[in-house]
């Protein structure tokens, strides 16, 4: 029988490692620059990876995978369905140990079954939701972290790693796209501020976009964690400043 206490202990260790700065690295592969940038920015907001890069072709992706060590690869090549599959097959043929998330419009059973036969961690039908994408990223990271703990594995340890994907999921607010991990990360940054600050200040410190930071600061303001005030200058619109008040 599965030991729930063991699973929850594993969960606790994973979350503590994340809080201390995770060393996981991710690559997004897409020939469409806008799509790659969107996915990279979203993954940055999840605060799961120490590094996220992009590749615009299968050749570029393979070259980077051979030169550097990555943990998670998001495949988003097109428009032909063969592109994703061909790159997936090359990754496996080269024996490159990475977790692969495939995103595709292809919904045929044969294609999806083939993708899983080549070991994809998750398969997302386009267009996918932010919630589903974040779940795929979290599950892949959990799987990777669990496997990297062992040189050899018992059946019980294999079962525990499988169970982690059931017990841990990315927690996202459906209404406003708020990711709990990013919320807690931003909160940990602002809680150290004794003086008022702007969204631009926190964006510069965290390397997240101003739009993203403003969304989380507004949620904290609604929750009573932050006070706000408008600062009027001689010209232009007033600037909103925030002050951490929760103790």
LUMBA-597128 format. One record per residue (C-alpha): residue in one letter; x, y, z. Coordinates in pm, whole numbers, padded with zeros to 5 digits, always signed. Example, Ala and Ser with C-alpha at 12.3 -4.5 7.8 and 13.67 -1.06 7.14 Angstrom:
2
A+01230-00450+00780 S+01367-00106+00714 
***
This chain:
247
X+00000+00000+00000 X+00127+00349-00088 X+00274+00534+00213 X+00100+00874+00206 X+00341+01014+00466 X+00635+00931+00236 X+00466+01108-00054 X+00389+01420+00148 X+00747+01422+00281 X+00869+01411-00081 X+00633+01696-00168 X+00768+01901+00122 X+01129+01844+00012 X+01050+01947-00345 X+00875+02266-00236 X+01162+02355-00001 X+01414+02309-00282 X+01204+02540-00500 X+01193+02803-00228 X+01571+02790-00207 X+01619+02838-00581 X+01557+02556-00824 X+01826+02459-01073 X+01587+02318-01334 X+01641+02439-01691 X+01381+02454-01968 X+01382+02495-02347 X+01086+02606-02559 X+01106+02496-02925 X+00890+02696-03167 X+00951+02844-03510 X+00704+03124-03430 X+00883+03391-03226 X+00566+03530-03068 X+00457+03185-02952 X+00799+03110-02805 X+00812+03444-02623 X+00462+03393-02481 X+00548+03049-02346 X+00884+03162-02205 X+00721+03453-02023 X+00445+03233-01882 X+00695+02974-01758 X+00898+03252-01594 X+00587+03357-01404 X+00555+03005-01259 X+00900+03046-01101 X+00988+02679-01156 X+01310+02717-01354 X+01647+02883-01307 X+01685+02923-01684 X+01443+02923-01980 X+01569+02948-02339 X+01409+02911-02680 X+01504+02741-03007 X+01347+02825-03343 X+01412+02495-03522 X+01473+02127-03462 X+01839+02163-03562 X+01893+02449-03319 X+01719+02255-03043 X+01931+01943-03094 X+02250+02151-03101 X+02162+02318-02771 X+02053+01991-02611 X+02386+01831-02702 X+02586+02126-02571 X+02395+02213-02254 X+02197+02017-01996 X+01824+02087-01994 X+01555+01921-01786 X+01228+02010-01960 X+01161+02066-02332 X+00836+02217-02463 X+00779+02116-02827 X+00566+02358-03029 X+00681+02311-03387 X+00451+02327-03689 X+00256+02370-03898 X+00306+02009-04012 X+00240+01754-03739 X+00555+01561-03834 X+00787+01835-03707 X+00716+01780-03337 X+00724+01403-03374 X+01045+01399-03575 X+01222+01613-03316 X+01088+01395-03034 X+01225+01086-03212 X+01564+01253-03261 X+01581+01346-02893 X+01518+00983-02797 X+01756+00849-03064 X+02032+01074-02927 X+01954+00937-02578 X+01908+01289-02440 X+01748+01253-02097 X+01481+01525-02081 X+01111+01544-01996 X+00915+01652-02305 X+00586+01842-02311 X+00431+01833-02659 X+00179+02094-02774 X-00010+02025-03096 X-00340+02066-03280 X-00322+01699-03382 X-00594+01505-03197 X-00582+01167-03373 X-00544+00867-03145 X-00259+00719-03351 X-00052+01037-03329 X-00112+01091-02957 X-00039+00724-02882 X+00285+00748-03079 X+00387+01058-02882 X+00335+00875-02554 X+00520+00570-02688 X+00822+00800-02725 X+00788+00908-02365 X+00630+01254-02362 X+00556+01370-02008 X+00241+01549-02119 X+00043+01625-02435 X-00145+01954-02473 X-00404+02008-02744 X-00394+02360-02886 X-00528+02598-02786 X-00448+02499-02427 X-00538+02698-02116 X-00289+02865-01884 X-00406+02637-01605 X-00343+02322-01809 X-00003+02444-01929 X+00105+02523-01574 X-00007+02177-01461 X+00200+02018-01737 X+00507+02217-01634 X+00463+02133-01266 X+00409+01763-01328 X+00713+01741-01553 X+00930+01917-01296 X+00800+01687-01022 X+00876+01379-01232 X+01224+01505-01318 X+01308+01595-00958 X+01190+01261-00830 X+01389+01059-01084 X+01709+01258-01029 X+01717+01149-00664 X+01804+00789-00749 X+02077+00585-00915 X+01866+00268-00888 X+01501+00236-00788 X+01282-00015-00607 X+00923-00079-00714 X+00801+00122-00415 X+01014+00421-00515 X+00882+00402-00872 X+00527+00396-00734 X+00602+00699-00517 X+00728+00899-00814 X+00416+00813-01012 X+00200+00914-00716 X+00365+01256-00696 X+00198+01355-01021 X-00137+01283-00858 X-00071+01466-00532 X+00100+01778-00670 X-00054+02008-00931 X+00002+02370-01022 X-00249+02577-00827 X-00389+02852-01045 X-00672+03094-00977 X-00911+03037-01269 X-01055+03386-01254 X-00743+03599-01299 X-00469+03353-01389 X-00296+03384-01051 X-00033+03117-00991 X+00016+03047-00620 X+00388+02983-00654 X+00443+03316-00829 X+00214+03489-00578 X+00421+03355-00287 X+00746+03445-00462 X+00638+03806-00522 X+00501+03828-00168 X+00836+03713-00027 X+01005+03996-00218 X+00765+04275-00116 X+00752+04159+00248 X+01114+04271+00284 X+01031+04628+00178 X+01003+04880+00461 X+00930+05171+00226 X+00669+05205-00048 X+00750+05079-00397 X+00612+05067-00751 X+00536+04777-00983 X+00840+04880-01187 X+01065+04845-00880 X+00953+04486-00818 X+00960+04397-01188 X+01324+04506-01208 X+01416+04306-00899 X+01234+03985-00996 X+01294+04006-01374 X+00921+03950-01434 X+00720+04182-01659 X+00554+04494-01517 X+00215+04368-01632 X+00264+04042-01442 X+00389+04216-01128 X+00105+04469-01134 X-00147+04182-01148 X-00002+04020-00837 X+00037+04348-00648 X-00327+04432-00717 X-00433+04091-00584 X-00228+04153-00268 X-00390+04495-00234 X-00737+04336-00259 X-00634+04083+00007 X-00515+04349+00253 X-00149+04255+00222 X-00058+04588+00062 X-00175+04946+00101 X-00178+05171-00204 X-00144+05541-00269 X-00121+05762-00575 X+00190+05977-00615 X+00129+06288-00823 X+00413+06442-01019 X+00431+06772-01200 X+00342+06612-01534 X+00186+06290-01654 X-00044+06044-01485 X-00015+05972-01111 X+00197+05672-01016 X+00060+05401-00789 X+00282+05303-00498 X+00242+05003-00272 X+00332+04948+00094 X+00356+04609+00265 X+00135+04610+00577 X+00067+04243+00659 X+00263+04129+00964 
***
